């Protein structure tokens, strides 16, 4: 049996769900980044794809290593979510770097929140919670886009009111 045949038969098929998790995570991270790129934000497709896939990978490794290294009936147990908890700290650091203050204006808060969101998506997919993560992405995009439309309409009506006052 050739090495490639062994690799595919024994490993890839046996761990197919992990590979699917990484692909789903990459697609969702890509879509989040695409949304941010279309809005001309500093972090885009690559940033969000990397964050999402990295969080998925770390979560998968954490879960798999906890299962592999824990010894039942020996008192030696590992917490698979400890690494995921540390991801959140790292994302906070990364997000803090996205926030800029310019006088009274603060920029980058949404980008920082989106970094955290992409990390949450990655952690969720890595842990195998496909449906709730996909639901969270869809609901978040729908509600934020509705909010964007409402903000735009409010801004447009405010500008019209300013023009009427000046006239």
Residue pairs with C-beta under 8 A, 6 or more apart in sequence:
1 9
12 19
17 128
18 60
18 64
21 56
21 60
21 125
21 126
21 128
22 53
22 56
22 57
22 60
24 125
24 130
25 52
25 53
25 55
25 56
25 121
25 122
25 125
25 126
26 49
26 52
26 53
28 52
28 121
28 125
28 133
28 134
28 137
29 48
29 49
29 50
29 51
29 52
29 53
29 118
29 121
29 122
30 45
30 48
30 49
31 137
32 48
32 52
32 114
32 117
32 118
32 121
32 137
33 43
33 44
33 45
33 46
33 47
33 48
33 49
33 118
34 44
34 45
35 141
36 43
36 44
36 45
36 48
36 111
36 114
37 44
37 45
41 110
41 111
41 114
42 98
42 108
42 111
43 98
43 111
43 114
43 115
47 115
48 114
48 115
48 118
51 91
51 94
51 115
51 118
51 119
51 122
52 118
52 119
52 121
52 122
52 125
53 122
54 122
55 84
55 87
55 91
55 118
55 119
55 120
55 121
55 122
55 123
55 126
56 122
56 123
56 125
56 126
57 122
57 126
58 83
58 84
58 87
58 122
58 123
58 126
59 83
59 84
59 87
59 122
59 123
59 125
59 126
59 127
60 126
61 83
62 80
62 81
62 82
62 83
62 84
62 126
63 80
63 126
63 127
65 78
65 80
66 77
66 78
66 79
66 80
67 80
69 76
69 78
70 76
70 77
70 78
84 123
84 126
84 127
87 119
87 122
87 123
88 116
88 119
91 115
91 116
91 119
92 116
94 115
95 111
95 112
95 113
95 115
95 116
96 112
98 108
98 111
98 112
98 115
99 106
99 107
99 108
99 109
99 111
99 112
100 106
100 107
100 108
101 107
117 140
120 136
121 133
121 136
121 137
124 132
124 133
124 136
125 133
